[in-house]
Amino acid sequence: MIIAFCVSNYLSIKEELKVSFVATPLKETLFEENDTVTLNDTGLCLLRSAVIYGANASGKSNVLKALSFYKRFITDSFKNSQAGEAIDVEGFRLNAATVNKPTVMEATFTDSEYIYRYGFEVDSKQVHAEWLYRRAGKKRAKEVEIFYRKGTETDVHPKSPLIEEIVNKRMVRSNALLLSTIAQFNETKAVKIMQWLGDTQVLFCSEENKLWEQAIKHLDNDNMRRRITAFARYADLGIEDISKVDNRLISRHRQFDDEGRETSSVAFPFNKNESEGTIKYFSLSYPIIDALDGGKRIIIDELDSKLHPLLVCKIIALFNSARTNPKGAQLLLTAHDTFLLGAGLFRRDQVWFTQKDGFGATSGYSLVEYKVRSTTPFEKEYLQGRYGATPIIGDMESIFHTRNDYGNK
């Protein structure tokens, strides 16, 4: 599970921005369904879901892009790049000082047996620093440094001989991560981290084709096809069956006569006849089912776009409840629909906001930082601007009151 993620000097994020899944000790009696997950004997309680709100261009999607880069760079930096190649990372460019500083990212996460803290500092040319710490999942367990890399020097724990050998033989390129390198040699801790990252999906609206192809591929499994079909049927989309014919997706709907009697069924090309919302819901079906089945993590940008608010509420509720999410899957989403804030879905520690300052820098903060009761109408107060993270809308009407000569033609 994700415990926390920190990022600084990345895209619109200048100073450190942190999103935490650690449940606060606040009493949230109205949200009994939002069961937390307690990590073994640590006493640490983690949240199953979290949402990020903010105005357009406030940087909430950049938080998810940071998570996506974190995963991609770790998994690919050794095998998908060559010596001297530029690293595809961009710092905060609206400040003269940060332009020449590295991007910093760090995540704390657990595979239930151990708690890991791993991070790096990187710019487009090289990895400036990298560190990995681990501790057992027990209350008073001590955090152990596995390695710490700074420039060309790396300190390695004495009980990690394989890492020591790789470092001594100078097998790590300046534009690659040590963690990525040792994973190629099946170093145990690195392999476990790679598996954890593999079970973490970051999904963006711009990747609809990728999601569509993934969904179609999993229809080859009859059991999964039936479950995806049921998932669509329960959403009241009017679909009775989904199948794949000649690598094309077909949806079936019931046909009735004028007296309302069912007479037959009609097949439609799915991506031609179904609505955009139905296509998105179908495309998300497999990642959602897979995450809940396996206790995985799914991170979705603008989950609420194209989907009805009640349907989005139901998806979030599936993650919040221990009954439908017994393995501790986690959902992180960005959203604009404030209906979700008033739907009794989120505790205060599950709600995050992003906001840009006058210099274009994104900051992030939690609703917990505000002294409000759990019974407070979050949606109403957010729209009133009490928590910030809302757009400052100018006088649009003036555009139409002061038309120039061109506008009058």
C-alpha angles and dihedrals in degrees: 000000000000113000099176142336126205130189136172135178096019123131105309093350111099109161122038113294118193131193114191131193093192110122115234121227091247116131109245102177093164092062104056090140090061094084116187124218117238114212108230111273096339095094087224113139119203131198122238096215143015135184132209120210129186145132121281110286091014091124103253092128088050089063088058091044088055090054089048092051091046091056096040096048093049095049098039111029095092102038103031102047138057132219112286096017116135119252113238098234129122125199130203103295100185093079124065093217099050093049089077097040128087127253113252124209131171133171131190114203143150138224088197092257098060138016113227130197112193131167147148145199114224142163131183092281108041152346107268098184141358134181141181126193129176138186134178118260093255131114100250099025115142121237111242125205109233093181141338120199123193118173107311095340124087129183113206130192110252092236092060102077096161092056090046091052094050091049094047091050089052092234094149117093119220090242095048134073122247089223091055090048098050091047088064087060092050096250102180100230093044092049091053091051091049090052090051091050090047088058091054117085125191112197128191131189089238089063097063092126090054091050092046093053091048092051093049092050093057092053087079086077105079094207093051091045090056092048093048089048090051090048089056093044093053089053089063094239093145092245117136099178142003123205141162120238120180088343090304122118116238126191123198125213129185119255122214137191125232091274091057095254117143109244107169143321132269126217122216134185097254102218092042102047105027122084123258089249092053091048091051092047091050092047091053094046097086097045090049095047092044093050093050092045095050104030090246133151126254124187116191129187113217096353088173097059114110092359128102113252093238090054091050089049090054093050091051091046090056089061096041096056124077089211094065095025106043095151097057102252113178132218125198117182142169118222146173099192105102090193086085090061091058097041097085092249104118136054116215092259090056094060121084132177135204124204136173122225126217090276095056097256121140121227127186131208141164131245085236088075089069121078098236132135123246086244092058114120095247094183095054095045093046092053089048088058098246093133097037117223092111129117119263100227117203130210100293091170091068089070089067097039095057104043114171124220092275092054091052095055 
